[in-house]
Amino acid sequence: FLVGILGAVSAKSQDINANWFTHFELETSDRAQAMDREFQWGETALFLTANSGRWSFLSETSFQAEKYRDQQFTVERVRVRYEFNRDNAISFGKMHTPVNYWNDSFHHGRYFFPTIDRPLAFKSFVPVHEVGLRFSGSRLGRYNFFYDIVLGSGQSAGDDPFINGLKSTTVAIGIKPTANLEFRSSLYLDEILDHQKDPEHSDHHGHGHGHGHGGQAEGHENLDWQLWSGSMYFENNKMQILTELSASRNRGENLNYTSYIYAGWKWHPRVMPFVFADFLRVDPKEIHFAPGIQRRYGIGIDTDISNRTNLKVDLSTYALQATGSKSNYTALRFQFSVGL
Protein backbone atom coordinates (compact mmCIF):
# COMPACT_ATOMS: atom_id res chain seq x y z
CA PHE A 1 0.00 0.00 0.00
CA LEU A 2 2.70 2.49 1.02
CA VAL A 3 4.85 1.64 -1.99
CA GLY A 4 1.90 2.23 -4.30
CA ILE A 5 1.05 5.58 -2.72
CA LEU A 6 4.69 6.65 -2.87
CA GLY A 7 4.83 5.78 -6.56
CA ALA A 8 1.69 7.76 -7.29
CA VAL A 9 2.88 10.75 -5.29
CA SER A 10 6.37 10.66 -6.81
CA ALA A 11 5.07 10.38 -10.36
CA LYS A 12 3.03 13.56 -10.07
CA SER A 13 5.10 15.39 -7.49
CA GLN A 14 6.57 18.78 -8.06
CA ASP A 15 8.37 18.69 -4.72
CA ILE A 16 10.62 15.72 -3.90
CA ASN A 17 13.36 16.16 -1.33
CA ALA A 18 16.01 13.80 0.01
CA ASN A 19 18.27 14.73 2.94
CA TRP A 20 21.07 12.83 4.61
CA PHE A 21 22.31 13.29 8.19
CA THR A 22 25.09 11.73 10.24
CA HIS A 23 27.22 12.56 13.28
CA PHE A 24 30.37 11.63 15.15
CA GLU A 25 30.90 11.76 18.91
CA LEU A 26 33.73 11.77 21.43
CA GLU A 27 33.33 11.53 25.19
CA THR A 28 35.98 11.67 27.87
CA SER A 29 35.11 11.37 31.56
CA ASP A 30 36.69 10.82 34.95
CA ARG A 31 35.84 7.11 34.66
CA ALA A 32 36.78 6.56 31.00
CA GLN A 33 39.49 4.17 29.94
CA ALA A 34 41.89 5.03 27.12
CA MET A 35 39.96 2.85 24.65
CA ASP A 36 36.78 4.80 25.45
CA ARG A 37 38.30 8.06 24.27
CA GLU A 38 37.72 7.37 20.59
CA PHE A 39 35.42 9.00 18.08
CA GLN A 40 32.28 6.97 17.48
CA TRP A 41 30.27 7.07 14.30
CA GLY A 42 26.68 7.71 15.33
CA GLU A 43 23.36 7.18 13.65
CA THR A 44 23.03 8.02 9.96
CA ALA A 45 19.57 8.94 8.66
CA LEU A 46 18.07 9.27 5.17
CA PHE A 47 15.07 11.61 5.22
CA LEU A 48 12.78 11.58 2.17
CA THR A 49 9.67 13.69 1.51
CA ALA A 50 7.39 13.98 -1.53
CA ASN A 51 4.31 16.16 -2.14
CA SER A 52 1.57 16.13 -4.75
CA GLY A 53 -1.45 18.32 -4.17
CA ARG A 54 -3.12 17.21 -0.97
CA TRP A 55 -1.03 14.03 -0.72
CA SER A 56 2.40 13.84 0.87
CA PHE A 57 4.83 11.10 1.82
CA LEU A 58 7.59 11.00 4.46
CA SER A 59 10.13 8.32 5.23
CA GLU A 60 13.12 8.16 7.52
CA THR A 61 15.58 5.25 7.56
CA SER A 62 18.56 5.06 9.89
CA PHE A 63 21.81 3.13 9.74
CA GLN A 64 24.35 2.45 12.46
CA ALA A 65 27.38 0.20 12.25
CA GLU A 66 27.10 -3.30 13.75
CA LYS A 67 29.75 -2.30 16.27
CA TYR A 68 27.24 0.03 17.93
CA ARG A 69 23.81 -1.49 17.17
CA ASP A 70 22.58 -5.02 16.46
CA GLN A 71 20.01 -3.98 13.85
CA GLN A 72 22.05 -1.91 11.43
CA PHE A 73 19.20 -0.65 9.22
CA THR A 74 15.97 0.58 10.84
CA VAL A 75 12.86 2.15 9.32
CA GLU A 76 12.14 4.95 11.77
CA ARG A 77 9.17 6.51 9.97
CA VAL A 78 7.13 5.87 6.83
CA ARG A 79 3.80 7.62 6.50
CA VAL A 80 1.31 8.90 3.93
CA ARG A 81 -0.65 12.09 4.68
CA TYR A 82 -3.79 13.53 3.09
CA GLU A 83 -4.89 17.12 3.77
CA PHE A 84 -8.65 17.63 3.92
CA ASN A 85 -8.05 21.37 3.89
CA ARG A 86 -5.43 23.87 5.00
CA ASP A 87 -5.86 23.06 8.69
CA ASN A 88 -6.90 19.38 8.98
CA ALA A 89 -5.28 16.15 7.78
CA ILE A 90 -5.10 12.38 8.22
CA SER A 91 -1.93 10.26 8.17
CA PHE A 92 -1.26 6.53 8.10
CA GLY A 93 1.93 4.58 8.73
CA LYS A 94 4.81 4.46 11.19
CA MET A 95 5.29 7.84 12.83
CA HIS A 96 6.71 9.62 15.85
CA THR A 97 4.06 9.86 18.55
CA PRO A 98 3.08 13.50 19.24
CA VAL A 99 3.44 13.06 23.00
CA ASN A 100 5.78 16.03 23.45
CA TYR A 101 7.44 18.81 21.52
CA TRP A 102 10.79 17.01 21.16
CA ASN A 103 9.43 13.80 19.69
CA ASP A 104 7.05 15.59 17.33
CA SER A 105 9.57 18.18 16.11
CA PHE A 106 12.96 16.47 15.77
CA HIS A 107 13.90 13.48 13.68
CA HIS A 108 16.97 11.26 14.01
CA GLY A 109 19.39 13.77 12.51
CA ARG A 110 21.46 15.14 15.42
CA TYR A 111 22.12 18.23 13.33
CA PHE A 112 18.79 19.64 14.57
CA PHE A 113 19.06 18.60 18.23
CA PRO A 114 19.49 21.54 20.65
CA THR A 115 21.73 19.32 22.83
CA ILE A 116 23.89 16.25 22.23
CA ASP A 117 21.38 13.80 23.75
CA ARG A 118 17.65 13.34 23.85
CA PRO A 119 16.14 13.78 27.34
CA LEU A 120 16.53 10.82 29.70
CA ALA A 121 12.81 10.02 29.36
CA PHE A 122 13.49 8.75 25.83
CA LYS A 123 15.68 5.96 27.25
CA SER A 124 12.84 4.85 29.49
CA PHE A 125 9.11 5.22 28.94
CA VAL A 126 8.52 7.66 26.08
CA PRO A 127 6.86 5.76 23.18
CA VAL A 128 8.95 7.15 20.34
CA HIS A 129 7.19 5.39 17.44
CA GLU A 130 3.67 4.23 16.70
CA VAL A 131 2.04 2.49 13.74
CA GLY A 132 -1.49 3.67 13.08
CA LEU A 133 -3.81 6.48 12.00
CA ARG A 134 -3.25 10.11 12.94
CA PHE A 135 -5.83 12.90 12.72
CA SER A 136 -4.29 16.38 12.94
CA GLY A 137 -5.47 19.96 13.01
CA SER A 138 -3.66 23.27 13.42
CA ARG A 139 -4.05 27.06 13.28
CA LEU A 140 -7.57 26.85 14.71
CA GLY A 141 -9.07 29.92 16.36
CA ARG A 142 -7.57 33.00 17.91
CA TYR A 143 -4.80 31.19 19.82
CA ASN A 144 -3.84 28.81 17.00
CA PHE A 145 -5.21 25.72 18.72
CA PHE A 146 -3.86 22.41 17.40
CA TYR A 147 -4.69 18.77 18.04
CA ASP A 148 -3.49 15.26 17.22
CA ILE A 149 -5.38 12.01 17.73
CA VAL A 150 -3.47 8.79 17.02
CA LEU A 151 -5.19 5.38 16.93
CA GLY A 152 -2.30 2.96 17.08
CA SER A 153 -1.20 -0.65 17.07
CA GLY A 154 0.53 -0.28 20.44
CA GLN A 155 4.13 -0.73 21.47
CA SER A 156 3.79 -4.51 21.71
CA ALA A 157 2.96 -4.76 17.99
CA GLY A 158 6.29 -3.32 16.84
CA ASP A 159 6.05 -2.48 13.13
CA ASP A 160 3.09 -4.79 12.44
CA PRO A 161 0.00 -2.65 11.75
CA PHE A 162 -2.86 -3.56 14.12
CA ILE A 163 -1.67 -7.17 14.51
CA ASN A 164 -3.39 -7.17 17.93
CA GLY A 165 -6.14 -4.76 16.92
CA LEU A 166 -6.39 -1.20 18.18
CA LYS A 167 -4.26 -1.03 21.34
CA SER A 168 -3.08 2.54 21.85
CA THR A 169 -4.61 5.99 21.80
CA THR A 170 -2.79 9.32 21.84
CA VAL A 171 -4.59 12.61 22.34
CA ALA A 172 -2.47 15.76 22.15
CA ILE A 173 -3.68 19.34 22.25
CA GLY A 174 -1.97 22.70 22.38
CA ILE A 175 -1.94 26.37 21.54
CA LYS A 176 0.47 28.81 19.92
CA PRO A 177 -0.70 32.14 21.37
CA THR A 178 2.20 33.95 19.67
CA ALA A 179 4.63 33.12 16.90
CA ASN A 180 7.31 32.54 19.57
CA LEU A 181 5.45 30.38 22.11
CA GLU A 182 3.86 26.93 22.16
CA PHE A 183 2.14 24.92 24.91
CA ARG A 184 1.32 21.23 24.45
CA SER A 185 -0.27 18.53 26.60
CA SER A 186 -0.89 14.87 25.76
CA LEU A 187 -2.25 11.61 27.10
CA TYR A 188 -1.01 8.26 25.79
CA LEU A 189 -2.85 5.00 26.63
CA ASP A 190 -1.55 1.56 25.69
CA GLU A 191 -1.70 -2.08 26.75
CA ILE A 192 1.64 -3.87 27.03
CA LEU A 193 0.95 -7.50 26.11
CA ASP A 194 2.72 -10.17 28.16
CA HIS A 195 5.02 -7.48 29.52
CA GLN A 196 7.76 -9.89 30.65
CA LYS A 197 8.39 -10.86 27.01
CA ASP A 198 8.36 -7.26 25.83
CA PRO A 199 11.70 -6.48 24.09
CA GLU A 200 12.27 -3.61 26.53
CA HIS A 201 11.71 -5.68 29.67
CA SER A 202 14.35 -6.60 32.24
CA ASP A 203 14.33 -7.41 35.94
CA HIS A 204 14.84 -5.03 38.87
CA HIS A 205 18.51 -5.93 39.05
CA GLY A 206 19.18 -4.97 35.45
CA HIS A 207 19.89 -8.47 34.10
CA GLY A 208 17.42 -8.24 31.23
CA HIS A 209 17.75 -6.63 27.86
CA GLY A 210 16.58 -3.37 26.35
CA HIS A 211 17.60 0.08 27.59
CA GLY A 212 16.52 0.63 31.15
CA HIS A 213 13.20 -1.18 31.52
CA GLY A 214 12.54 -3.60 34.34
CA GLY A 215 9.97 -5.67 36.19
CA GLN A 216 9.37 -8.67 38.46
CA ALA A 217 8.51 -12.16 37.34
CA GLU A 218 4.75 -12.44 37.68
CA GLY A 219 3.75 -14.80 34.87
CA HIS A 220 2.11 -13.82 31.63
CA GLU A 221 0.51 -10.48 32.31
CA ASN A 222 -0.77 -7.54 30.30
CA LEU A 223 -0.31 -4.05 31.69
CA ASP A 224 -2.30 -0.89 31.08
CA TRP A 225 0.16 1.92 30.45
CA GLN A 226 -0.72 5.59 30.92
CA LEU A 227 1.57 8.48 30.05
CA TRP A 228 0.88 12.19 30.48
CA SER A 229 3.25 14.72 28.93
CA GLY A 230 3.47 18.49 28.84
CA SER A 231 5.76 20.77 26.84
CA MET A 232 6.55 24.46 26.59
CA TYR A 233 8.68 25.88 23.79
CA PHE A 234 9.76 29.51 23.38
CA GLU A 235 12.08 31.06 20.84
CA ASN A 236 12.87 34.60 19.74
CA ASN A 237 15.93 36.35 18.34
CA LYS A 238 17.68 36.27 21.74
CA MET A 239 16.93 32.91 23.35
CA GLN A 240 15.46 29.43 23.05
CA ILE A 241 13.76 27.53 25.90
CA LEU A 242 12.28 24.03 25.99
CA THR A 243 10.64 22.38 28.99
CA GLU A 244 9.36 18.78 28.93
CA LEU A 245 7.43 17.10 31.75
CA SER A 246 5.96 13.61 31.86
CA ALA A 247 4.41 11.16 34.29
CA SER A 248 3.52 7.50 33.72
CA ARG A 249 2.04 4.60 35.58
CA ASN A 250 0.55 1.13 35.14
CA ARG A 251 -2.03 -0.50 37.39
CA GLY A 252 -2.36 2.81 39.23
CA GLU A 253 0.08 1.58 41.90
CA ASN A 254 3.05 3.71 40.97
CA LEU A 255 4.06 7.04 39.54
CA ASN A 256 7.10 7.59 37.36
CA TYR A 257 8.03 11.10 36.28
CA THR A 258 10.62 13.12 34.40
CA SER A 259 11.49 16.75 33.94
CA TYR A 260 13.78 18.38 31.40
CA ILE A 261 14.66 22.01 30.78
CA TYR A 262 16.94 23.50 28.18
CA ALA A 263 17.81 27.16 27.66
CA GLY A 264 20.03 28.62 24.98
CA TRP A 265 21.25 32.19 24.47
CA LYS A 266 21.74 33.37 20.89
CA TRP A 267 25.05 35.11 21.50
CA HIS A 268 25.83 35.10 17.77
CA PRO A 269 23.82 33.97 14.70
CA ARG A 270 26.01 30.85 14.59
CA VAL A 271 26.92 30.41 18.28
CA MET A 272 24.55 29.48 21.11
CA PRO A 273 25.74 28.76 24.67
CA PHE A 274 23.22 26.60 26.56
CA VAL A 275 22.41 24.93 29.85
CA PHE A 276 20.20 21.93 30.60
CA ALA A 277 18.89 19.91 33.53
CA ASP A 278 17.38 16.44 33.21
CA PHE A 279 15.75 14.33 35.92
CA LEU A 280 14.04 10.93 35.82
CA ARG A 281 12.49 8.92 38.67
CA VAL A 282 10.95 5.46 38.30
CA ASP A 283 8.89 4.33 41.28
CA PRO A 284 10.29 1.49 43.47
CA LYS A 285 6.94 -0.33 43.00
CA GLU A 286 7.26 -0.28 39.21
CA ILE A 287 7.10 -3.79 37.68
CA HIS A 288 7.94 -3.06 34.04
CA PHE A 289 10.44 -0.20 33.92
CA ALA A 290 13.64 -0.36 35.97
CA PRO A 291 13.22 1.57 39.25
CA GLY A 292 15.75 4.22 40.08
CA ILE A 293 16.71 7.87 39.85
CA GLN A 294 18.80 9.45 37.09
CA ARG A 295 20.08 13.02 36.91
CA ARG A 296 22.04 14.90 34.26
CA TYR A 297 23.08 18.55 34.34
CA GLY A 298 25.29 20.38 31.91
CA ILE A 299 26.51 23.48 30.14
CA GLY A 300 27.59 23.63 26.53
CA ILE A 301 27.94 25.52 23.30
CA ASP A 302 26.26 24.90 19.95
CA THR A 303 28.15 26.21 16.90
CA ASP A 304 27.07 26.18 13.27
CA ILE A 305 30.37 25.80 11.44
CA SER A 306 28.56 26.19 8.13
CA ASN A 307 25.04 25.83 6.78
CA ARG A 308 25.60 22.07 6.63
CA THR A 309 27.80 21.28 9.66
CA ASN A 310 27.41 21.72 13.39
CA LEU A 311 29.61 21.22 16.47
CA LYS A 312 28.23 20.83 19.99
CA VAL A 313 30.41 20.62 23.10
CA ASP A 314 29.14 20.14 26.63
CA LEU A 315 30.42 19.49 30.13
CA SER A 316 27.89 17.43 32.05
CA THR A 317 27.48 15.41 35.21
CA TYR A 318 25.47 12.19 35.35
CA ALA A 319 24.22 10.31 38.40
CA LEU A 320 22.34 6.99 38.60
CA GLN A 321 20.92 5.45 41.75
CA ALA A 322 19.10 2.15 41.24
CA THR A 323 18.64 -1.25 42.82
CA GLY A 324 22.06 -2.88 42.85
CA SER A 325 23.59 -0.12 40.75
CA LYS A 326 25.11 3.29 41.40
CA SER A 327 27.08 5.52 39.08
CA ASN A 328 28.39 9.08 39.13
CA TYR A 329 30.68 10.76 36.63
CA THR A 330 31.52 14.00 34.88
CA ALA A 331 32.10 14.02 31.13
CA LEU A 332 33.33 16.35 28.41
CA ARG A 333 31.54 15.50 25.17
CA PHE A 334 31.90 16.54 21.54
CA GLN A 335 29.44 15.95 18.72
CA PHE A 336 30.08 16.85 15.08
CA SER A 337 26.98 16.55 12.90
CA VAL A 338 26.37 16.94 9.18
CA GLY A 339 23.20 17.56 7.19
CA LEU A 340 23.11 17.34 3.39
Solvent accessible surface area in square Angstrom, and as a share of the most:
residue,aa,sasa,rsa
1,F,162,0.67
2,L,43,0.22
3,V,127,0.73
4,G,50,0.48
5,I,33,0.17
6,L,47,0.24
7,G,40,0.38
8,A,55,0.42
9,V,6,0.03
10,S,41,0.26
11,A,87,0.67
12,K,156,0.66
13,S,21,0.13
14,Q,183,0.81
15,D,65,0.34
16,I,93,0.47
17,N,69,0.36
18,A,70,0.54
19,N,51,0.26
20,W,97,0.34
21,F,13,0.05
22,T,8,0.05
23,H,6,0.03
24,F,75,0.31
25,E,53,0.24
26,L,39,0.19
27,E,67,0.30
28,T,39,0.23
29,S,12,0.08
30,D,110,0.57
31,R,141,0.51
32,A,19,0.15
33,Q,118,0.52
34,A,84,0.65
35,M,148,0.66
36,D,71,0.37
37,R,110,0.40
38,E,96,0.43
39,F,126,0.53
40,Q,94,0.42
41,W,94,0.33
42,G,7,0.07
43,E,14,0.06
44,T,13,0.08
45,A,1,0.01
46,L,90,0.45
47,F,32,0.13
48,L,48,0.24
49,T,30,0.17
50,A,1,0.01
51,N,54,0.28
52,S,23,0.15
53,G,81,0.78
54,R,129,0.47
55,W,104,0.37
56,S,17,0.11
57,F,8,0.03
58,L,19,0.09
59,S,19,0.13
60,E,0,0.00
61,T,46,0.27
62,S,1,0.01
63,F,45,0.19
64,Q,34,0.15
65,A,22,0.17
66,E,120,0.54
67,K,158,0.67
68,Y,68,0.26
69,R,55,0.20
70,D,141,0.73
71,Q,120,0.53
72,Q,64,0.28
73,F,136,0.57
74,T,31,0.18
75,V,72,0.41
76,E,6,0.03
77,R,33,0.12
78,V,31,0.18
79,R,46,0.17
80,V,7,0.04
81,R,67,0.24
82,Y,60,0.23
83,E,64,0.29
84,F,96,0.40
85,N,79,0.41
86,R,159,0.58
87,D,29,0.15
88,N,38,0.20
89,A,3,0.02
90,I,42,0.21
91,S,5,0.03
92,F,56,0.23
93,G,3,0.03
94,K,19,0.08
95,M,6,0.03
96,H,8,0.04
97,T,0,0.00
98,P,0,0.00
99,V,1,0.00
100,N,7,0.04
101,Y,29,0.11
102,W,3,0.01
103,N,5,0.02
104,D,42,0.22
105,S,54,0.35
106,F,35,0.15
107,H,21,0.09
108,H,11,0.05
109,G,2,0.02
110,R,33,0.12
111,Y,44,0.17
112,F,96,0.40
113,F,3,0.01
114,P,12,0.08
115,T,5,0.03
116,I,5,0.02
117,D,36,0.19
118,R,60,0.22
119,P,3,0.02
120,L,4,0.02
121,A,8,0.06
122,F,16,0.07
123,K,98,0.41
124,S,8,0.05
125,F,1,0.00
126,V,10,0.06
127,P,3,0.02
128,V,31,0.18
129,H,44,0.20
130,E,4,0.02
131,V,8,0.05
132,G,0,0.00
133,L,57,0.28
134,R,37,0.14
135,F,67,0.28
136,S,15,0.10
137,G,5,0.05
138,S,43,0.28
139,R,118,0.43
140,L,53,0.27
141,G,64,0.62
142,R,209,0.76
143,Y,110,0.42
144,N,55,0.28
145,F,74,0.31
146,F,16,0.06
147,Y,51,0.19
148,D,9,0.04
149,I,66,0.34
150,V,1,0.00
151,L,55,0.27
152,G,0,0.00
153,S,1,0.01
154,G,3,0.03
155,Q,56,0.25
156,S,39,0.25
157,A,9,0.07
158,G,46,0.45
159,D,87,0.45
160,D,71,0.37
161,P,76,0.48
162,F,67,0.28
163,I,109,0.55
164,N,60,0.31
165,G,34,0.32
166,L,102,0.51
167,K,59,0.25
168,S,2,0.01
169,T,44,0.26
170,T,1,0.00
171,V,66,0.38
172,A,0,0.00
173,I,84,0.43
174,G,8,0.08
175,I,62,0.32
176,K,88,0.37
177,P,43,0.27
178,T,74,0.43
179,A,113,0.88
180,N,64,0.33
181,L,42,0.21
182,E,15,0.07
183,F,88,0.37
184,R,20,0.07
185,S,42,0.27
186,S,4,0.03
187,L,80,0.40
188,Y,0,0.00
189,L,76,0.38
190,D,7,0.04
191,E,46,0.21
192,I,3,0.01
193,L,43,0.22
194,D,33,0.17
195,H,0,0.00
196,Q,50,0.22
197,K,147,0.62
198,D,13,0.07
199,P,94,0.59
200,E,54,0.24
201,H,18,0.08
202,S,9,0.06
203,D,51,0.26
204,H,30,0.13
205,H,114,0.51
206,G,53,0.51
207,H,148,0.66
208,G,36,0.34
209,H,124,0.55
210,G,48,0.46
211,H,101,0.45
212,G,43,0.42
213,H,12,0.05
214,G,0,0.00
215,G,1,0.01
216,Q,91,0.41
217,A,93,0.72
218,E,73,0.33
219,G,45,0.43
220,H,145,0.65
221,E,35,0.16
222,N,79,0.41
223,L,2,0.01
224,D,87,0.45
225,W,13,0.05
226,Q,61,0.27
227,L,1,0.00
228,W,108,0.38
229,S,0,0.00
230,G,11,0.11
231,S,10,0.07
232,M,51,0.23
233,Y,32,0.12
234,F,51,0.21
235,E,55,0.25
236,N,49,0.25
237,N,119,0.61
238,K,124,0.53
239,M,72,0.32
240,Q,31,0.14
241,I,36,0.18
242,L,2,0.01
243,T,30,0.17
244,E,11,0.05
245,L,80,0.40
246,S,6,0.04
247,A,26,0.20
248,S,1,0.01
249,R,104,0.38
250,N,2,0.01
251,R,109,0.40
252,G,44,0.42
253,E,108,0.48
254,N,11,0.06
255,L,90,0.45
256,N,0,0.00
257,Y,85,0.32
258,T,9,0.05
259,S,42,0.27
260,Y,9,0.04
261,I,83,0.42
262,Y,1,0.01
263,A,30,0.23
264,G,3,0.03
265,W,138,0.49
266,K,54,0.23
267,W,155,0.54
268,H,91,0.41
269,P,128,0.81
270,R,93,0.34
271,V,24,0.14
272,M,29,0.13
273,P,42,0.27
274,F,6,0.03
275,V,77,0.44
276,F,14,0.06
277,A,32,0.25
278,D,4,0.02
279,F,43,0.18
280,L,2,0.01
281,R,61,0.22
282,V,5,0.03
283,D,20,0.10
284,P,93,0.58
285,K,144,0.61
286,E,0,0.00
287,I,12,0.06
288,H,3,0.01
289,F,2,0.01
290,A,28,0.21
291,P,10,0.06
292,G,14,0.13
293,I,46,0.23
294,Q,34,0.15
295,R,87,0.32
296,R,20,0.07
297,Y,102,0.39
298,G,11,0.10
299,I,102,0.52
300,G,16,0.15
301,I,69,0.35
302,D,23,0.12
303,T,36,0.21
304,D,51,0.26
305,I,95,0.48
306,S,43,0.28
307,N,116,0.60
308,R,130,0.47
309,T,27,0.16
310,N,4,0.02
311,L,58,0.29
312,K,1,0.00
313,V,31,0.18
314,D,2,0.01
315,L,88,0.44
316,S,2,0.01
317,T,61,0.36
318,Y,30,0.11
319,A,27,0.21
320,L,40,0.20
321,Q,108,0.48
322,A,31,0.24
323,T,63,0.37
324,G,84,0.80
325,S,53,0.34
326,K,152,0.65
327,S,25,0.16
328,N,95,0.49
329,Y,24,0.09
330,T,51,0.29
331,A,1,0.01
332,L,66,0.33
333,R,14,0.05
334,F,61,0.26
335,Q,1,0.00
336,F,68,0.28
337,S,0,0.00
338,V,21,0.12
339,G,6,0.06
340,L,95,0.47
